[in-house]
């Protein structure tokens, strides 16, 4: 009986760990910052403006 319980506990822990990781990493583990993209685009505009003058 102890072996059955230990086997169930081991499989349940693995299943719960997979569930917890999927909840933790929902929506992407690494979130990209959008401010950088906007800054890079505005920098490109200012560089092209300064070179054309």
C-alpha positions as a printed Julia matrix, in Angstrom:
53×3 Matrix{Float64}:
  0.0    0.0     0.0
  2.87   2.36    0.77
  4.36   1.75   -2.69
  1.07   2.66   -4.39
  0.81   5.88   -2.38
  4.44   6.84   -3.08
  3.98   6.19   -6.81
  0.8    8.27   -6.88
  2.53  11.06   -4.97
  5.49  11.1    -7.37
  3.31  11.26  -10.49
  1.05  13.88   -8.91
  4.0   16.1    -8.01
  5.26  15.98  -11.59
  1.8   16.79  -12.93
  1.37  19.65  -10.46
  4.81  21.02  -11.32
  3.93  21.08  -15.04
  0.64  22.83  -14.24
  2.38  25.39  -11.99
  5.03  26.15  -14.63
  2.39  26.64  -17.32
  0.52  29.07  -15.05
  3.75  30.89  -14.19
  4.89  31.27  -17.78
  1.47  32.09  -19.29
  1.77  34.79  -21.93
  5.46  34.27  -22.47
  8.21  33.95  -19.97
 10.21  36.84  -21.44
  8.11  39.92  -22.03
  9.47  42.39  -24.58
  9.42  46.04  -23.72
  7.61  48.18  -26.27
  9.17  51.46  -25.17
 12.5   50.45  -26.68
 10.92  49.94  -30.08
  9.37  53.39  -29.99
 12.65  54.95  -28.91
 14.55  53.22  -31.69
 12.06  54.45  -34.28
 12.26  58.02  -33.0
 16.07  57.84  -33.0
 16.02  56.75  -36.63
 13.85  59.74  -37.53
 16.11  62.2   -35.73
 19.2   60.71  -37.4
 17.64  60.99  -40.85
 16.5   64.56  -40.1
 19.95  65.62  -38.93
 21.7   64.06  -41.93
 19.35  65.64  -44.45
 19.87  69.18  -43.08
